[in-house]
């Protein structure tokens, strides 16, 4: 499930808690858990985004460093034969 969908589902659960008729203590507990879940998902999303940005930057750096391939140009080994 995508992170955005998890946040939406958690928000819907929080919105429905007063209607479901749980005792106050349970409702408060579920609201705290839902809030922590939303915070956790957003932190996870931020960390995931930073990791993917670093990976993309490394791939760009590797493409810059790697010499371009020269198709049709024989290698030194092939010339010796």
Jmol script that loads the backbone (N, CA, C; Angstrom):
load data "model"
ATOM      1  N   UNK A   1       0.859  -1.172   0.000  1.00  0.00           N
ATOM      2  CA  UNK A   1       0.000   0.000   0.000  1.00  0.00           C
ATOM      3  C   UNK A   1       0.904   1.233   0.000  1.00  0.00           C
ATOM      4  N   UNK A   2       0.535   2.215  -0.792  1.00  0.00           N
ATOM      5  CA  UNK A   2       1.311   3.440  -0.865  1.00  0.00           C
ATOM      6  C   UNK A   2       1.201   4.206   0.454  1.00  0.00           C
ATOM      7  N   UNK A   3       2.225   4.984   0.719  1.00  0.00           N
ATOM      8  CA  UNK A   3       2.258   5.754   1.967  1.00  0.00           C
ATOM      9  C   UNK A   3       1.110   6.753   2.039  1.00  0.00           C
ATOM     10  N   UNK A   4       0.770   7.362   0.920  1.00  0.00           N
ATOM     11  CA  UNK A   4      -0.319   8.343   0.927  1.00  0.00           C
ATOM     12  C   UNK A   4      -1.652   7.675   1.256  1.00  0.00           C
ATOM     13  N   UNK A   5      -1.856   6.455   0.762  1.00  0.00           N
ATOM     14  CA  UNK A   5      -3.092   5.740   1.088  1.00  0.00           C
ATOM     15  C   UNK A   5      -3.134   5.363   2.559  1.00  0.00           C
ATOM     16  N   UNK A   6      -1.997   5.002   3.120  1.00  0.00           N
ATOM     17  CA  UNK A   6      -1.969   4.659   4.549  1.00  0.00           C
ATOM     18  C   UNK A   6      -2.329   5.869   5.403  1.00  0.00           C
ATOM     19  N   UNK A   7      -1.855   7.046   5.008  1.00  0.00           N
ATOM     20  CA  UNK A   7      -2.195   8.263   5.746  1.00  0.00           C
ATOM     21  C   UNK A   7      -3.682   8.559   5.618  1.00  0.00           C
ATOM     22  N   UNK A   8      -4.255   8.380   4.437  1.00  0.00           N
ATOM     23  CA  UNK A   8      -5.686   8.625   4.241  1.00  0.00           C
ATOM     24  C   UNK A   8      -6.512   7.655   5.081  1.00  0.00           C
ATOM     25  N   UNK A   9      -6.156   6.375   5.075  1.00  0.00           N
ATOM     26  CA  UNK A   9      -6.894   5.375   5.860  1.00  0.00           C
ATOM     27  C   UNK A   9      -6.802   5.704   7.347  1.00  0.00           C
ATOM     28  N   UNK A  10      -5.631   6.094   7.803  1.00  0.00           N
ATOM     29  CA  UNK A  10      -5.469   6.454   9.213  1.00  0.00           C
ATOM     30  C   UNK A  10      -6.320   7.677   9.558  1.00  0.00           C
ATOM     31  N   UNK A  11      -6.374   8.641   8.657  1.00  0.00           N
ATOM     32  CA  UNK A  11      -7.210   9.819   8.875  1.00  0.00           C
ATOM     33  C   UNK A  11      -8.689   9.475   8.932  1.00  0.00           C
ATOM     34  N   UNK A  12      -9.120   8.559   8.073  1.00  0.00           N
ATOM     35  CA  UNK A  12     -10.520   8.131   8.095  1.00  0.00           C
ATOM     36  C   UNK A  12     -10.840   7.436   9.412  1.00  0.00           C
ATOM     37  N   UNK A  13      -9.924   6.601   9.892  1.00  0.00           N
ATOM     38  CA  UNK A  13     -10.138   5.921  11.184  1.00  0.00           C
ATOM     39  C   UNK A  13     -10.267   6.941  12.301  1.00  0.00           C
ATOM     40  N   UNK A  14      -9.417   7.950  12.298  1.00  0.00           N
ATOM     41  CA  UNK A  14      -9.493   8.996  13.332  1.00  0.00           C
ATOM     42  C   UNK A  14     -10.821   9.738  13.231  1.00  0.00           C
ATOM     43  N   UNK A  15     -11.279   9.998  12.010  1.00  0.00           N
ATOM     44  CA  UNK A  15     -12.555  10.710  11.831  1.00  0.00           C
ATOM     45  C   UNK A  15     -13.742   9.866  12.296  1.00  0.00           C
ATOM     46  N   UNK A  16     -13.633   8.540  12.164  1.00  0.00           N
ATOM     47  CA  UNK A  16     -14.747   7.662  12.540  1.00  0.00           C
ATOM     48  C   UNK A  16     -14.742   7.267  14.025  1.00  0.00           C
ATOM     49  N   UNK A  17     -13.673   7.503  14.721  1.00  0.00           N
ATOM     50  CA  UNK A  17     -13.593   7.076  16.124  1.00  0.00           C
ATOM     51  C   UNK A  17     -14.741   7.595  16.993  1.00  0.00           C
ATOM     52  N   UNK A  18     -15.124   8.859  16.910  1.00  0.00           N
ATOM     53  CA  UNK A  18     -16.238   9.311  17.754  1.00  0.00           C
ATOM     54  C   UNK A  18     -17.560   8.626  17.415  1.00  0.00           C
ATOM     55  N   UNK A  19     -17.748   8.245  16.168  1.00  0.00           N
ATOM     56  CA  UNK A  19     -18.998   7.629  15.725  1.00  0.00           C
ATOM     57  C   UNK A  19     -19.086   6.166  16.170  1.00  0.00           C
ATOM     58  N   UNK A  20     -17.930   5.503  16.284  1.00  0.00           N
ATOM     59  CA  UNK A  20     -17.913   4.073  16.583  1.00  0.00           C
ATOM     60  C   UNK A  20     -18.325   3.741  18.016  1.00  0.00           C
ATOM     61  N   UNK A  21     -18.294   4.698  18.895  1.00  0.00           N
ATOM     62  CA  UNK A  21     -18.807   4.496  20.246  1.00  0.00           C
ATOM     63  C   UNK A  21     -17.853   3.804  21.213  1.00  0.00           C
ATOM     64  N   UNK A  22     -16.574   3.925  20.999  1.00  0.00           N
ATOM     65  CA  UNK A  22     -15.610   3.365  21.945  1.00  0.00           C
ATOM     66  C   UNK A  22     -15.616   4.183  23.234  1.00  0.00           C
ATOM     67  N   UNK A  23     -15.252   3.582  24.354  1.00  0.00           N
ATOM     68  CA  UNK A  23     -15.086   4.362  25.585  1.00  0.00           C
ATOM     69  C   UNK A  23     -13.993   5.422  25.394  1.00  0.00           C
ATOM     70  N   UNK A  24     -14.054   6.473  26.199  1.00  0.00           N
ATOM     71  CA  UNK A  24     -13.123   7.603  26.057  1.00  0.00           C
ATOM     72  C   UNK A  24     -11.664   7.168  26.118  1.00  0.00           C
ATOM     73  N   UNK A  25     -11.332   6.269  27.024  1.00  0.00           N
ATOM     74  CA  UNK A  25      -9.942   5.831  27.169  1.00  0.00           C
ATOM     75  C   UNK A  25      -9.470   5.115  25.906  1.00  0.00           C
ATOM     76  N   UNK A  26     -10.307   4.254  25.346  1.00  0.00           N
ATOM     77  CA  UNK A  26      -9.940   3.538  24.125  1.00  0.00           C
ATOM     78  C   UNK A  26      -9.801   4.512  22.958  1.00  0.00           C
ATOM     79  N   UNK A  27     -10.739   5.442  22.878  1.00  0.00           N
ATOM     80  CA  UNK A  27     -10.708   6.425  21.804  1.00  0.00           C
ATOM     81  C   UNK A  27      -9.427   7.261  21.861  1.00  0.00           C
ATOM     82  N   UNK A  28      -9.068   7.688  23.051  1.00  0.00           N
ATOM     83  CA  UNK A  28      -7.833   8.461  23.221  1.00  0.00           C
ATOM     84  C   UNK A  28      -6.619   7.618  22.822  1.00  0.00           C
ATOM     85  N   UNK A  29      -6.616   6.346  23.225  1.00  0.00           N
ATOM     86  CA  UNK A  29      -5.512   5.456  22.871  1.00  0.00           C
ATOM     87  C   UNK A  29      -5.405   5.310  21.355  1.00  0.00           C
ATOM     88  N   UNK A  30      -6.529   5.078  20.679  1.00  0.00           N
ATOM     89  CA  UNK A  30      -6.512   4.911  19.225  1.00  0.00           C
ATOM     90  C   UNK A  30      -6.077   6.191  18.513  1.00  0.00           C
ATOM     91  N   UNK A  31      -6.468   7.340  19.060  1.00  0.00           N
ATOM     92  CA  UNK A  31      -6.046   8.603  18.458  1.00  0.00           C
ATOM     93  C   UNK A  31      -4.542   8.804  18.592  1.00  0.00           C
ATOM     94  N   UNK A  32      -3.990   8.444  19.726  1.00  0.00           N
ATOM     95  CA  UNK A  32      -2.536   8.552  19.917  1.00  0.00           C
ATOM     96  C   UNK A  32      -1.814   7.597  18.969  1.00  0.00           C
ATOM     97  N   UNK A  33      -2.302   6.367  18.861  1.00  0.00           N
ATOM     98  CA  UNK A  33      -1.682   5.392  17.958  1.00  0.00           C
ATOM     99  C   UNK A  33      -1.770   5.872  16.510  1.00  0.00           C
ATOM    100  N   UNK A  34      -2.913   6.397  16.120  1.00  0.00           N
ATOM    101  CA  UNK A  34      -3.077   6.896  14.754  1.00  0.00           C
ATOM    102  C   UNK A  34      -2.151   8.085  14.495  1.00  0.00           C
ATOM    103  N   UNK A  35      -2.030   8.971  15.460  1.00  0.00           N
ATOM    104  CA  UNK A  35      -1.117  10.109  15.311  1.00  0.00           C
ATOM    105  C   UNK A  35       0.324   9.666  15.169  1.00  0.00           C
ATOM    106  N   UNK A  36       0.730   8.697  15.990  1.00  0.00           N
ATOM    107  CA  UNK A  36       2.094   8.174  15.889  1.00  0.00           C
ATOM    108  C   UNK A  36       2.305   7.460  14.552  1.00  0.00           C
ATOM    109  N   UNK A  37       1.273   6.798  14.057  1.00  0.00           N
ATOM    110  CA  UNK A  37       1.380   6.126  12.759  1.00  0.00           C
ATOM    111  C   UNK A  37       1.582   7.152  11.640  1.00  0.00           C
ATOM    112  N   UNK A  38       0.854   8.241  11.693  1.00  0.00           N
ATOM    113  CA  UNK A  38       1.011   9.290  10.677  1.00  0.00           C
ATOM    114  C   UNK A  38       2.407   9.899  10.748  1.00  0.00           C
ATOM    115  N   UNK A  39       2.901  10.153  11.941  1.00  0.00           N
ATOM    116  CA  UNK A  39       4.258  10.683  12.105  1.00  0.00           C
ATOM    117  C   UNK A  39       5.279   9.677  11.564  1.00  0.00           C
ATOM    118  N   UNK A  40       5.102   8.403  11.906  1.00  0.00           N
ATOM    119  CA  UNK A  40       6.030   7.370  11.430  1.00  0.00           C
ATOM    120  C   UNK A  40       6.046   7.246   9.924  1.00  0.00           C
ATOM    121  N   UNK A  41       4.874   7.306   9.319  1.00  0.00           N
ATOM    122  CA  UNK A  41       4.792   7.212   7.856  1.00  0.00           C
ATOM    123  C   UNK A  41       5.468   8.412   7.202  1.00  0.00           C
ATOM    124  N   UNK A  42       5.270   9.599   7.750  1.00  0.00           N
ATOM    125  CA  UNK A  42       5.885  10.780   7.146  1.00  0.00           C
ATOM    126  C   UNK A  42       7.405  10.768   7.318  1.00  0.00           C
ATOM    127  N   UNK A  43       7.893  10.299   8.468  1.00  0.00           N
ATOM    128  CA  UNK A  43       9.347  10.178   8.664  1.00  0.00           C
ATOM    129  C   UNK A  43       9.906   9.130   7.706  1.00  0.00           C
ATOM    130  N   UNK A  44       9.204   7.998   7.578  1.00  0.00           N
ATOM    131  CA  UNK A  44       9.623   6.941   6.658  1.00  0.00           C
ATOM    132  C   UNK A  44       9.679   7.475   5.229  1.00  0.00           C
ATOM    133  N   UNK A  45       8.694   8.268   4.842  1.00  0.00           N
ATOM    134  CA  UNK A  45       8.650   8.842   3.501  1.00  0.00           C
ATOM    135  C   UNK A  45       9.832   9.783   3.279  1.00  0.00           C
ATOM    136  N   UNK A  46      10.154  10.596   4.269  1.00  0.00           N
ATOM    137  CA  UNK A  46      11.276  11.533   4.153  1.00  0.00           C
ATOM    138  C   UNK A  46      12.591  10.787   4.012  1.00  0.00           C
ATOM    139  N   UNK A  47      12.790   9.767   4.837  1.00  0.00           N
ATOM    140  CA  UNK A  47      14.027   8.983   4.770  1.00  0.00           C
ATOM    141  C   UNK A  47      14.124   8.273   3.431  1.00  0.00           C
ATOM    142  N   UNK A  48      13.022   7.697   2.967  1.00  0.00           N
ATOM    143  CA  UNK A  48      13.005   6.992   1.694  1.00  0.00           C
ATOM    144  C   UNK A  48      13.335   7.938   0.542  1.00  0.00           C
ATOM    145  N   UNK A  49      12.791   9.145   0.588  1.00  0.00           N
ATOM    146  CA  UNK A  49      13.061  10.129  -0.467  1.00  0.00           C
ATOM    147  C   UNK A  49      14.532  10.520  -0.486  1.00  0.00           C
ATOM    148  N   UNK A  50      15.132  10.734   0.694  1.00  0.00           N
ATOM    149  CA  UNK A  50      16.544  11.106   0.753  1.00  0.00           C
ATOM    150  C   UNK A  50      17.436   9.982   0.237  1.00  0.00           C
ATOM    151  N   UNK A  51      17.097   8.745   0.577  1.00  0.00           N
ATOM    152  CA  UNK A  51      17.892   7.607   0.104  1.00  0.00           C
ATOM    153  C   UNK A  51      17.800   7.495  -1.413  1.00  0.00           C
ATOM    154  N   UNK A  52      16.616   7.666  -1.974  1.00  0.00           N
ATOM    155  CA  UNK A  52      16.470   7.558  -3.430  1.00  0.00           C
ATOM    156  C   UNK A  52      17.182   8.713  -4.134  1.00  0.00           C
ATOM    157  N   UNK A  53      17.181   9.907  -3.544  1.00  0.00           N
ATOM    158  CA  UNK A  53      17.897  11.028  -4.146  1.00  0.00           C
ATOM    159  C   UNK A  53      19.397  10.769  -4.147  1.00  0.00           C
ATOM    160  N   UNK A  54      19.923  10.203  -3.056  1.00  0.00           N
ATOM    161  CA  UNK A  54      21.350   9.880  -3.008  1.00  0.00           C
ATOM    162  C   UNK A  54      21.705   8.816  -4.040  1.00  0.00           C
ATOM    163  N   UNK A  55      20.845   7.823  -4.195  1.00  0.00           N
ATOM    164  CA  UNK A  55      21.105   6.773  -5.176  1.00  0.00           C
ATOM    165  C   UNK A  55      21.103   7.347  -6.592  1.00  0.00           C
ATOM    166  N   UNK A  56      20.156   8.230  -6.883  1.00  0.00           N
ATOM    167  CA  UNK A  56      20.120   8.852  -8.204  1.00  0.00           C
ATOM    168  C   UNK A  56      21.362   9.697  -8.446  1.00  0.00           C
ATOM    169  N   UNK A  57      21.803  10.431  -7.423  1.00  0.00           N
ATOM    170  CA  UNK A  57      23.007  11.256  -7.566  1.00  0.00           C
ATOM    171  C   UNK A  57      24.232  10.383  -7.809  1.00  0.00           C
ATOM    172  N   UNK A  58      24.323   9.250  -7.137  1.00  0.00           N
ATOM    173  CA  UNK A  58      25.446   8.345  -7.355  1.00  0.00           C
ATOM    174  C   UNK A  58      25.418   7.774  -8.767  1.00  0.00           C
ATOM    175  N   UNK A  59      24.236   7.436  -9.261  1.00  0.00           N
ATOM    176  CA  UNK A  59      24.126   6.915 -10.625  1.00  0.00           C
ATOM    177  C   UNK A  59      24.551   7.978 -11.647  1.00  0.00           C
ATOM    178  N   UNK A  60      24.147   9.229 -11.430  1.00  0.00           N
ATOM    179  CA  UNK A  60      24.571  10.301 -12.334  1.00  0.00           C
ATOM    180  C   UNK A  60      26.078  10.471 -12.287  1.00  0.00           C
ATOM    181  N   UNK A  61      26.648  10.383 -11.090  1.00  0.00           N
ATOM    182  CA  UNK A  61      28.085  10.534 -10.922  1.00  0.00           C
ATOM    183  C   UNK A  61      28.820   9.400 -11.631  1.00  0.00           C
ATOM    184  N   UNK A  62      28.287   8.176 -11.545  1.00  0.00           N
ATOM    185  CA  UNK A  62      28.918   7.036 -12.196  1.00  0.00           C
ATOM    186  C   UNK A  62      28.856   7.184 -13.716  1.00  0.00           C
ATOM    187  N   UNK A  63      27.775   7.730 -14.233  1.00  0.00           N
ATOM    188  CA  UNK A  63      27.657   7.934 -15.681  1.00  0.00           C
ATOM    189  C   UNK A  63      28.652   8.976 -16.176  1.00  0.00           C
ATOM    190  N   UNK A  64      28.922   9.995 -15.349  1.00  0.00           N
ATOM    191  CA  UNK A  64      29.901  11.021 -15.728  1.00  0.00           C
ATOM    192  C   UNK A  64      31.311  10.460 -15.742  1.00  0.00           C
ATOM    193  N   UNK A  65      31.618   9.604 -14.783  1.00  0.00           N
ATOM    194  CA  UNK A  65      32.966   9.061 -14.644  1.00  0.00           C
ATOM    195  C   UNK A  65      33.243   7.982 -15.680  1.00  0.00           C
ATOM    196  N   UNK A  66      32.263   7.165 -16.008  1.00  0.00           N
ATOM    197  CA  UNK A  66      32.448   6.056 -16.947  1.00  0.00           C
ATOM    198  C   UNK A  66      32.726   6.607 -18.343  1.00  0.00           C
ATOM    199  N   UNK A  67      33.750   6.073 -19.015  1.00  0.00           N
ATOM    200  CA  UNK A  67      34.042   6.550 -20.366  1.00  0.00           C
ATOM    201  C   UNK A  67      32.947   6.112 -21.329  1.00  0.00           C
ATOM    202  N   UNK A  68      32.670   6.908 -22.318  1.00  0.00           N
ATOM    203  CA  UNK A  68      31.637   6.512 -23.281  1.00  0.00           C
ATOM    204  C   UNK A  68      32.093   5.292 -24.072  1.00  0.00           C
ATOM    205  N   UNK A  69      31.164   4.437 -24.388  1.00  0.00           N
ATOM    206  CA  UNK A  69      31.514   3.244 -25.156  1.00  0.00           C
ATOM    207  C   UNK A  69      31.689   3.636 -26.618  1.00  0.00           C
ATOM    208  N   UNK A  70      32.709   3.097 -27.215  1.00  0.00           N
ATOM    209  CA  UNK A  70      32.997   3.392 -28.610  1.00  0.00           C
ATOM    210  C   UNK A  70      32.709   2.142 -29.424  1.00  0.00           C
ATOM    211  N   UNK A  71      31.571   2.098 -30.029  1.00  0.00           N
ATOM    212  CA  UNK A  71      31.194   0.951 -30.843  1.00  0.00           C
ATOM    213  C   UNK A  71      31.958   0.986 -32.158  1.00  0.00           C
ATOM    214  N   UNK A  72      32.470  -0.157 -32.559  1.00  0.00           N
ATOM    215  CA  UNK A  72      33.178  -0.246 -33.817  1.00  0.00           C
ATOM    216  C   UNK A  72      34.656   0.050 -33.712  1.00  0.00           C
ATOM    217  N   UNK A  73      35.126   0.526 -32.576  1.00  0.00           N
ATOM    218  CA  UNK A  73      36.545   0.800 -32.398  1.00  0.00           C
ATOM    219  C   UNK A  73      37.168  -0.412 -31.730  1.00  0.00           C
ATOM    220  N   UNK A  74      38.153  -1.042 -32.361  1.00  0.00           N
ATOM    221  CA  UNK A  74      38.756  -2.251 -31.785  1.00  0.00           C
ATOM    222  C   UNK A  74      39.561  -1.937 -30.532  1.00  0.00           C
ATOM    223  N   UNK A  75      39.570  -2.907 -29.603  1.00  0.00           N
ATOM    224  CA  UNK A  75      40.376  -2.786 -28.391  1.00  0.00           C
ATOM    225  C   UNK A  75      41.842  -3.042 -28.733  1.00  0.00           C
ATOM    226  N   UNK A  76      42.723  -2.747 -27.799  1.00  0.00           N
ATOM    227  CA  UNK A  76      44.155  -2.994 -27.987  1.00  0.00           C
ATOM    228  C   UNK A  76      44.424  -4.489 -28.140  1.00  0.00           C
ATOM    229  N   UNK A  77      43.672  -5.327 -27.451  1.00  0.00           N
ATOM    230  CA  UNK A  77      43.854  -6.779 -27.554  1.00  0.00           C
ATOM    231  C   UNK A  77      43.503  -7.270 -28.949  1.00  0.00           C
ATOM    232  N   UNK A  78      42.447  -6.720 -29.522  1.00  0.00           N
ATOM    233  CA  UNK A  78      42.013  -7.142 -30.849  1.00  0.00           C
ATOM    234  C   UNK A  78      43.023  -6.706 -31.915  1.00  0.00           C
ATOM    235  N   UNK A  79      43.673  -5.568 -31.714  1.00  0.00           N
ATOM    236  CA  UNK A  79      44.662  -5.072 -32.675  1.00  0.00           C
ATOM    237  C   UNK A  79      45.909  -5.939 -32.669  1.00  0.00           C
ATOM    238  N   UNK A  80      46.262  -6.498 -31.503  1.00  0.00           N
ATOM    239  CA  UNK A  80      47.468  -7.318 -31.386  1.00  0.00           C
ATOM    240  C   UNK A  80      47.304  -8.631 -32.120  1.00  0.00           C
ATOM    241  N   UNK A  81      46.107  -9.146 -32.241  1.00  0.00           N
ATOM    242  CA  UNK A  81      45.873 -10.444 -32.914  1.00  0.00           C
ATOM    243  C   UNK A  81      45.923 -10.303 -34.366  1.00  0.00           C
TER     244      UNK A  81
END
end "model"
wireframe off; spacefill off
backbone 0.3
color backbone group
